Amino acid sequence: MVEQWMGHAPPYKGAYHNLRLEDMATEYEEYLHHLSITGPEKRTDRRIEDLHAKLGERDERIDNLEEQVQELQSKVESIDKFGRLLDSSGELEELKETIEESVERALLEKEE
């Protein structure tokens, strides 16, 4: 009977499913949770509350990430300004050479 309520065709055109109305009501109550697309209101309400809580947590996380992005953008801008300042004064090339030499020396010392 439940299969028929779900839209499936009963076997043998329902010839062997002649249930009394009381039996059908009992079976319907037993399988109602499978037949309903929304479920009991308490379960649906609890699910909605859970989803609202998760959305709140995600909104908070997004806000924190947006703040971090702004901080990083500010730092990148400062680094770019510093790089342009060094580049314009010719010190950037000297700084690169000094760093490369220091790294090479450190690698050689490590190998020995």
Secondary structure, DSSP 8 states (H G I E B T S, - for coil): -HHHHTT---GGGGTT----HHHHHHHHHHHHHHH-SS--HHHHHHHHHHHHHHHHHHHHHHHHHHHHHHHHHHHHHHHHHHHHHHHHHTHHHHHHHHHHHHHHHHHHHHH-
